[in-house]
Amino acid sequence: LDVFQKGPLLKRVWDVMKGNYEAKCKWCSFCDIHAAGAYTPGTMDEAFLMTFLDSLSGDGIPPFNGTLPRELQEPSDY
């Protein structure tokens, strides 16, 4: 199915984060835990993207205490 392919998964991740500071912080925290601080969604595999999207609905992602990386920042984040 398309929903398990990288292109559609990347689109879903970017759609979730667009204009959503809290979702970006969750992404960064998730990446800190599972990807050693790499934050670019395009570098992650399908399983990583799917796991992040599944994790958003719960409260299992701890708070992010850093600064959003430049590649995720939007004017609405300030």
Biopython code that builds the backbone (N, CA, C, O; Angstrom):
import numpy as np
from Bio.PDB.StructureBuilder import StructureBuilder

atoms = [
    (1, "LEU", "N", (0.825, -1.207, 0.000)),
    (1, "LEU", "CA", (0.000, 0.000, 0.000)),
    (1, "LEU", "C", (0.858, 1.256, 0.000)),
    (1, "LEU", "O", (1.980, 1.247, 0.507)),
    (2, "ASP", "N", (0.339, 2.317, -0.560)),
    (2, "ASP", "CA", (1.036, 3.598, -0.605)),
    (2, "ASP", "C", (1.371, 4.160, 0.767)),
    (2, "ASP", "O", (2.396, 4.820, 0.939)),
    (3, "VAL", "N", (0.507, 3.898, 1.746)),
    (3, "VAL", "CA", (0.718, 4.494, 3.067)),
    (3, "VAL", "C", (1.995, 4.001, 3.736)),
    (3, "VAL", "O", (2.459, 4.612, 4.698)),
    (4, "PHE", "N", (2.568, 2.910, 3.245)),
    (4, "PHE", "CA", (3.795, 2.376, 3.821)),
    (4, "PHE", "C", (5.033, 2.757, 3.018)),
    (4, "PHE", "O", (6.145, 2.353, 3.360)),
    (5, "GLN", "N", (4.848, 3.523, 1.963)),
    (5, "GLN", "CA", (5.975, 3.960, 1.147)),
    (5, "GLN", "C", (6.519, 5.277, 1.685)),
    (5, "GLN", "O", (5.791, 6.061, 2.293)),
    (6, "LYS", "N", (7.798, 5.508, 1.457)),
    (6, "LYS", "CA", (8.472, 6.657, 2.061)),
    (6, "LYS", "C", (7.878, 7.998, 1.638)),
    (6, "LYS", "O", (7.704, 8.881, 2.478)),
    (7, "GLY", "N", (7.566, 8.166, 0.369)),
    (7, "GLY", "CA", (7.032, 9.442, -0.110)),
    (7, "GLY", "C", (5.776, 9.890, 0.641)),
    (7, "GLY", "O", (5.741, 10.997, 1.177)),
    (8, "PRO", "N", (4.752, 9.044, 0.686)),
    (8, "PRO", "CA", (3.537, 9.417, 1.417)),
    (8, "PRO", "C", (3.774, 9.590, 2.922)),
    (8, "PRO", "O", (3.156, 10.449, 3.550)),
    (9, "LEU", "N", (4.664, 8.781, 3.499)),
    (9, "LEU", "CA", (4.966, 8.917, 4.929)),
    (9, "LEU", "C", (5.656, 10.250, 5.211)),
    (9, "LEU", "O", (5.332, 10.926, 6.188)),
    (10, "LEU", "N", (6.605, 10.626, 4.359)),
    (10, "LEU", "CA", (7.279, 11.913, 4.522)),
    (10, "LEU", "C", (6.287, 13.060, 4.422)),
    (10, "LEU", "O", (6.345, 14.012, 5.201)),
    (11, "LYS", "N", (5.373, 12.967, 3.458)),
    (11, "LYS", "CA", (4.361, 14.013, 3.314)),
    (11, "LYS", "C", (3.518, 14.129, 4.576)),
    (11, "LYS", "O", (3.226, 15.235, 5.031)),
    (12, "ARG", "N", (3.128, 12.995, 5.139)),
    (12, "ARG", "CA", (2.330, 13.016, 6.374)),
    (12, "ARG", "C", (3.101, 13.658, 7.524)),
    (12, "ARG", "O", (2.541, 14.452, 8.281)),
    (13, "VAL", "N", (4.382, 13.318, 7.659)),
    (13, "VAL", "CA", (5.198, 13.902, 8.735)),
    (13, "VAL", "C", (5.301, 15.407, 8.553)),
    (13, "VAL", "O", (5.100, 16.161, 9.505)),
    (14, "TRP", "N", (5.614, 15.858, 7.328)),
    (14, "TRP", "CA", (5.730, 17.303, 7.082)),
    (14, "TRP", "C", (4.384, 17.994, 7.280)),
    (14, "TRP", "O", (4.337, 19.104, 7.811)),
    (15, "ASP", "N", (3.295, 17.359, 6.864)),
    (15, "ASP", "CA", (1.964, 17.947, 7.055)),
    (15, "ASP", "C", (1.634, 18.116, 8.536)),
    (15, "ASP", "O", (1.051, 19.124, 8.935)),
    (16, "VAL", "N", (2.003, 17.134, 9.341)),
    (16, "VAL", "CA", (1.764, 17.202, 10.784)),
    (16, "VAL", "C", (2.567, 18.332, 11.414)),
    (16, "VAL", "O", (2.076, 19.023, 12.307)),
    (17, "MET", "N", (3.796, 18.522, 10.955)),
    (17, "MET", "CA", (4.673, 19.516, 11.577)),
    (17, "MET", "C", (4.442, 20.941, 11.069)),
    (17, "MET", "O", (4.772, 21.905, 11.759)),
    (18, "LYS", "N", (3.882, 21.076, 9.880)),
    (18, "LYS", "CA", (3.718, 22.406, 9.287)),
    (18, "LYS", "C", (2.857, 23.295, 10.187)),
    (18, "LYS", "O", (1.689, 23.003, 10.441)),
    (19, "GLY", "N", (3.457, 24.375, 10.656)),
    (19, "GLY", "CA", (2.743, 25.328, 11.501)),
    (19, "GLY", "C", (2.410, 24.812, 12.892)),
    (19, "GLY", "O", (1.625, 25.433, 13.609)),
    (20, "ASN", "N", (2.995, 23.687, 13.283)),
    (20, "ASN", "CA", (2.666, 23.062, 14.566)),
    (20, "ASN", "C", (3.943, 22.910, 15.401)),
    (20, "ASN", "O", (4.650, 21.907, 15.304)),
    (21, "TYR", "N", (4.216, 23.913, 16.211)),
    (21, "TYR", "CA", (5.433, 23.934, 17.025)),
    (21, "TYR", "C", (5.511, 22.711, 17.942)),
    (21, "TYR", "O", (6.577, 22.114, 18.088)),
    (22, "GLU", "N", (4.405, 22.341, 18.548)),
    (22, "GLU", "CA", (4.391, 21.190, 19.465)),
    (22, "GLU", "C", (4.762, 19.897, 18.741)),
    (22, "GLU", "O", (5.510, 19.080, 19.278)),
    (23, "ALA", "N", (4.247, 19.706, 17.530)),
    (23, "ALA", "CA", (4.573, 18.500, 16.762)),
    (23, "ALA", "C", (6.055, 18.486, 16.393)),
    (23, "ALA", "O", (6.683, 17.427, 16.401)),
    (24, "LYS", "N", (6.620, 19.650, 16.071)),
    (24, "LYS", "CA", (8.045, 19.725, 15.758)),
    (24, "LYS", "C", (8.890, 19.376, 16.977)),
    (24, "LYS", "O", (9.908, 18.694, 16.861)),
    (25, "CYS", "N", (8.466, 19.844, 18.139)),
    (25, "CYS", "CA", (9.190, 19.508, 19.371)),
    (25, "CYS", "C", (9.110, 18.010, 19.646)),
    (25, "CYS", "O", (10.090, 17.402, 20.077)),
    (26, "LYS", "N", (7.951, 17.418, 19.400)),
    (26, "LYS", "CA", (7.819, 15.970, 19.581)),
    (26, "LYS", "C", (8.717, 15.232, 18.603)),
    (26, "LYS", "O", (9.349, 14.239, 18.963)),
    (27, "TRP", "N", (8.775, 15.713, 17.366)),
    (27, "TRP", "CA", (9.659, 15.100, 16.369)),
    (27, "TRP", "C", (11.103, 15.138, 16.856)),
    (27, "TRP", "O", (11.806, 14.129, 16.804)),
    (28, "CYS", "N", (11.544, 16.299, 17.328)),
    (28, "CYS", "CA", (12.932, 16.445, 17.775)),
    (28, "CYS", "C", (13.231, 15.540, 18.968)),
    (28, "CYS", "O", (14.294, 14.924, 19.031)),
    (29, "SER", "N", (12.312, 15.462, 19.894)),
    (29, "SER", "CA", (12.500, 14.593, 21.051)),
    (29, "SER", "C", (12.567, 13.131, 20.612)),
    (29, "SER", "O", (13.426, 12.377, 21.070)),
    (30, "PHE", "N", (11.656, 12.738, 19.724)),
    (30, "PHE", "CA", (11.637, 11.374, 19.193)),
    (30, "PHE", "C", (12.959, 11.059, 18.494)),
    (30, "PHE", "O", (13.512, 9.971, 18.655)),
    (31, "CYS", "N", (13.457, 12.023, 17.715)),
    (31, "CYS", "CA", (14.736, 11.838, 17.018)),
    (31, "CYS", "C", (15.901, 11.743, 17.998)),
    (31, "CYS", "O", (16.814, 10.941, 17.800)),
    (32, "ASP", "N", (15.875, 12.551, 19.051)),
    (32, "ASP", "CA", (16.941, 12.484, 20.053)),
    (32, "ASP", "C", (17.022, 11.096, 20.672)),
    (32, "ASP", "O", (18.109, 10.580, 20.929)),
    (33, "ILE", "N", (15.882, 10.511, 20.903)),
    (33, "ILE", "CA", (15.829, 9.194, 21.547)),
    (33, "ILE", "C", (16.195, 8.071, 20.576)),
    (33, "ILE", "O", (16.941, 7.158, 20.929)),
    (34, "HIS", "N", (15.670, 8.143, 19.360)),
    (34, "HIS", "CA", (15.776, 7.003, 18.438)),
    (34, "HIS", "C", (16.738, 7.194, 17.273)),
    (34, "HIS", "O", (17.048, 6.225, 16.580)),
    (35, "ALA", "N", (17.220, 8.414, 17.034)),
    (35, "ALA", "CA", (18.069, 8.637, 15.859)),
    (35, "ALA", "C", (19.308, 9.458, 16.199)),
    (35, "ALA", "O", (19.919, 10.052, 15.311)),
    (36, "ALA", "N", (19.678, 9.497, 17.454)),
    (36, "ALA", "CA", (20.902, 10.178, 17.888)),
    (36, "ALA", "C", (20.991, 11.626, 17.411)),
    (36, "ALA", "O", (22.068, 12.105, 17.054)),
    (37, "GLY", "N", (19.854, 12.315, 17.409)),
    (37, "GLY", "CA", (19.863, 13.741, 17.128)),
    (37, "GLY", "C", (19.799, 14.153, 15.676)),
    (37, "GLY", "O", (19.912, 15.343, 15.381)),
    (38, "ALA", "N", (19.623, 13.227, 14.760)),
    (38, "ALA", "CA", (19.404, 13.598, 13.360)),
    (38, "ALA", "C", (17.942, 14.023, 13.233)),
    (38, "ALA", "O", (17.051, 13.297, 13.674)),
    (39, "TYR", "N", (17.683, 15.178, 12.642)),
    (39, "TYR", "CA", (16.326, 15.724, 12.642)),
    (39, "TYR", "C", (15.657, 15.826, 11.280)),
    (39, "TYR", "O", (14.479, 16.177, 11.214)),
    (40, "THR", "N", (16.350, 15.537, 10.205)),
    (40, "THR", "CA", (15.768, 15.709, 8.876)),
    (40, "THR", "C", (14.894, 14.502, 8.532)),
    (40, "THR", "O", (15.402, 13.386, 8.424)),
    (41, "PRO", "N", (13.590, 14.713, 8.359)),
    (41, "PRO", "CA", (12.700, 13.582, 8.079)),
    (41, "PRO", "C", (13.096, 12.762, 6.860)),
    (41, "PRO", "O", (12.918, 11.544, 6.854)),
    (42, "GLY", "N", (13.629, 13.406, 5.832)),
    (42, "GLY", "CA", (13.992, 12.690, 4.619)),
    (42, "GLY", "C", (15.098, 11.674, 4.782)),
    (42, "GLY", "O", (15.267, 10.800, 3.931)),
    (43, "THR", "N", (15.860, 11.773, 5.866)),
    (43, "THR", "CA", (16.942, 10.813, 6.090)),
    (43, "THR", "C", (16.489, 9.577, 6.867)),
    (43, "THR", "O", (17.246, 8.618, 7.023)),
    (44, "MET", "N", (15.247, 9.609, 7.351)),
    (44, "MET", "CA", (14.734, 8.492, 8.156)),
    (44, "MET", "C", (14.069, 7.450, 7.262)),
    (44, "MET", "O", (13.563, 7.772, 6.187)),
    (45, "ASP", "N", (14.074, 6.206, 7.716)),
    (45, "ASP", "CA", (13.430, 5.158, 6.935)),
    (45, "ASP", "C", (11.926, 5.093, 7.237)),
    (45, "ASP", "O", (11.420, 5.783, 8.122)),
    (46, "GLU", "N", (11.241, 4.257, 6.487)),
    (46, "GLU", "CA", (9.790, 4.160, 6.593)),
    (46, "GLU", "C", (9.339, 3.740, 7.989)),
    (46, "GLU", "O", (8.363, 4.277, 8.513)),
    (47, "ALA", "N", (10.036, 2.790, 8.589)),
    (47, "ALA", "CA", (9.651, 2.311, 9.921)),
    (47, "ALA", "C", (9.749, 3.432, 10.951)),
    (47, "ALA", "O", (8.888, 3.562, 11.822)),
    (48, "PHE", "N", (10.799, 4.237, 10.847)),
    (48, "PHE", "CA", (10.972, 5.355, 11.776)),
    (48, "PHE", "C", (9.831, 6.354, 11.626)),
    (48, "PHE", "O", (9.251, 6.791, 12.620)),
    (49, "LEU", "N", (9.509, 6.716, 10.383)),
    (49, "LEU", "CA", (8.438, 7.679, 10.127)),
    (49, "LEU", "C", (7.096, 7.161, 10.626)),
    (49, "LEU", "O", (6.326, 7.901, 11.239)),
    (50, "MET", "N", (6.818, 5.882, 10.358)),
    (50, "MET", "CA", (5.552, 5.292, 10.806)),
    (50, "MET", "C", (5.466, 5.251, 12.322)),
    (50, "MET", "O", (4.417, 5.543, 12.896)),
    (51, "THR", "N", (6.558, 4.893, 12.967)),
    (51, "THR", "CA", (6.562, 4.822, 14.429)),
    (51, "THR", "C", (6.331, 6.196, 15.033)),
    (51, "THR", "O", (5.595, 6.325, 16.011)),
    (52, "PHE", "N", (6.948, 7.222, 14.466)),
    (52, "PHE", "CA", (6.713, 8.580, 14.952)),
    (52, "PHE", "C", (5.242, 8.954, 14.808)),
    (52, "PHE", "O", (4.634, 9.447, 15.759)),
    (53, "LEU", "N", (4.668, 8.727, 13.638)),
    (53, "LEU", "CA", (3.261, 9.081, 13.423)),
    (53, "LEU", "C", (2.352, 8.329, 14.384)),
    (53, "LEU", "O", (1.392, 8.903, 14.900)),
    (54, "ASP", "N", (2.636, 7.069, 14.632)),
    (54, "ASP", "CA", (1.844, 6.279, 15.590)),
    (54, "ASP", "C", (2.009, 6.804, 17.009)),
    (54, "ASP", "O", (1.062, 6.771, 17.795)),
    (55, "SER", "N", (3.192, 7.285, 17.343)),
    (55, "SER", "CA", (3.479, 7.762, 18.699)),
    (55, "SER", "C", (2.830, 9.098, 19.012)),
    (55, "SER", "O", (2.645, 9.434, 20.181)),
    (56, "LEU", "N", (2.486, 9.856, 18.000)),
    (56, "LEU", "CA", (1.903, 11.184, 18.214)),
    (56, "LEU", "C", (0.594, 11.146, 18.994)),
    (56, "LEU", "O", (0.282, 12.074, 19.741)),
    (57, "SER", "N", (-0.162, 10.082, 18.819)),
    (57, "SER", "CA", (-1.479, 10.022, 19.453)),
    (57, "SER", "C", (-1.407, 9.754, 20.948)),
    (57, "SER", "O", (-2.397, 9.955, 21.651)),
    (58, "GLY", "N", (-0.279, 9.313, 21.446)),
    (58, "GLY", "CA", (-0.141, 9.046, 22.874)),
    (58, "GLY", "C", (0.703, 10.100, 23.550)),
    (58, "GLY", "O", (1.007, 11.142, 22.971)),
    (59, "ASP", "N", (1.080, 9.816, 24.787)),
    (59, "ASP", "CA", (1.925, 10.760, 25.515)),
    (59, "ASP", "C", (3.274, 10.134, 25.861)),
    (59, "ASP", "O", (3.876, 10.458, 26.885)),
    (60, "GLY", "N", (3.741, 9.235, 24.995)),
    (60, "GLY", "CA", (4.990, 8.533, 25.248)),
    (60, "GLY", "C", (6.239, 9.267, 24.804)),
    (60, "GLY", "O", (7.351, 8.809, 25.069)),
    (61, "ILE", "N", (6.077, 10.406, 24.130)),
    (61, "ILE", "CA", (7.248, 11.166, 23.686)),
    (61, "ILE", "C", (7.541, 12.232, 24.741)),
    (61, "ILE", "O", (6.698, 13.089, 25.005)),
    (62, "PRO", "N", (8.722, 12.183, 25.340)),
    (62, "PRO", "CA", (9.045, 13.161, 26.390)),
    (62, "PRO", "C", (9.234, 14.565, 25.808)),
    (62, "PRO", "O", (9.420, 14.712, 24.600)),
    (63, "PRO", "N", (9.189, 15.589, 26.653)),
    (63, "PRO", "CA", (9.369, 16.965, 26.171)),
    (63, "PRO", "C", (10.749, 17.168, 25.543)),
    (63, "PRO", "O", (11.727, 16.527, 25.928)),
    (64, "PHE", "N", (10.799, 18.060, 24.586)),
    (64, "PHE", "CA", (12.046, 18.430, 23.927)),
    (64, "PHE", "C", (12.570, 19.694, 24.594)),
    (64, "PHE", "O", (11.841, 20.678, 24.725)),
    (65, "ASN", "N", (13.819, 19.672, 25.012)),
    (65, "ASN", "CA", (14.389, 20.799, 25.747)),
    (65, "ASN", "C", (15.409, 21.594, 24.945)),
    (65, "ASN", "O", (16.079, 22.467, 25.496)),
    (66, "GLY", "N", (15.536, 21.312, 23.679)),
    (66, "GLY", "CA", (16.521, 22.000, 22.862)),
    (66, "GLY", "C", (15.913, 23.111, 22.032)),
    (66, "GLY", "O", (14.807, 23.580, 22.300)),
    (67, "THR", "N", (16.653, 23.518, 21.030)),
    (67, "THR", "CA", (16.213, 24.526, 20.075)),
    (67, "THR", "C", (15.871, 23.823, 18.769)),
    (67, "THR", "O", (16.602, 22.938, 18.325)),
    (68, "LEU", "N", (14.758, 24.218, 18.153)),
    (68, "LEU", "CA", (14.396, 23.601, 16.883)),
    (68, "LEU", "C", (15.513, 23.787, 15.864)),
    (68, "LEU", "O", (16.041, 24.890, 15.718)),
    (69, "PRO", "N", (15.876, 22.723, 15.161)),
    (69, "PRO", "CA", (16.895, 22.862, 14.130)),
    (69, "PRO", "C", (16.390, 23.758, 12.992)),
    (69, "PRO", "O", (15.191, 23.833, 12.721)),
    (70, "ARG", "N", (17.311, 24.413, 12.356)),
    (70, "ARG", "CA", (16.981, 25.379, 11.310)),
    (70, "ARG", "C", (16.069, 24.791, 10.235)),
    (70, "ARG", "O", (15.165, 25.474, 9.752)),
    (71, "GLU", "N", (16.295, 23.537, 9.857)),
    (71, "GLU", "CA", (15.515, 22.951, 8.768)),
    (71, "GLU", "C", (14.037, 22.747, 9.120)),
    (71, "GLU", "O", (13.219, 22.500, 8.233)),
    (72, "LEU", "N", (13.695, 22.847, 10.395)),
    (72, "LEU", "CA", (12.305, 22.687, 10.815)),
    (72, "LEU", "C", (11.634, 24.014, 11.174)),
    (72, "LEU", "O", (10.416, 24.059, 11.348)),
    (73, "GLN", "N", (12.397, 25.072, 11.285)),
    (73, "GLN", "CA", (11.861, 26.347, 11.754)),
    (73, "GLN", "C", (11.003, 27.042, 10.703)),
    (73, "GLN", "O", (11.282, 27.000, 9.505)),
    (74, "GLU", "N", (9.938, 27.689, 11.206)),
    (74, "GLU", "CA", (9.057, 28.520, 10.404)),
    (74, "GLU", "C", (8.870, 29.827, 11.150)),
    (74, "GLU", "O", (9.080, 29.868, 12.362)),
    (75, "PRO", "N", (8.481, 30.905, 10.465)),
    (75, "PRO", "CA", (8.247, 32.177, 11.160)),
    (75, "PRO", "C", (7.246, 32.056, 12.321)),
    (75, "PRO", "O", (7.367, 32.775, 13.314)),
    (76, "SER", "N", (6.271, 31.163, 12.205)),
    (76, "SER", "CA", (5.259, 31.014, 13.260)),
    (76, "SER", "C", (5.826, 30.400, 14.546)),
    (76, "SER", "O", (5.143, 30.365, 15.569)),
    (77, "ASP", "N", (7.076, 29.917, 14.495)),
    (77, "ASP", "CA", (7.690, 29.296, 15.675)),
    (77, "ASP", "C", (8.270, 30.314, 16.643)),
    (77, "ASP", "O", (8.718, 29.945, 17.728)),
    (78, "TYR", "N", (8.269, 31.584, 16.273)),
    (78, "TYR", "CA", (8.876, 32.612, 17.129)),
    (78, "TYR", "C", (7.843, 33.449, 17.819)),
    (78, "TYR", "O", (8.189, 34.357, 18.575)),
]
sb = StructureBuilder()
sb.init_structure("model")
sb.init_model(0)
sb.init_chain("A")
sb.init_seg("    ")
for serial, (resi, resn, name, xyz) in enumerate(atoms, 1):
    if name == "N":
        sb.init_residue(resn, " ", resi, " ")
    sb.init_atom(name, np.array(xyz, "f"), 0.0, 1.0, " ", f" {name:<3s}", serial, name[0])
structure = sb.get_structure()
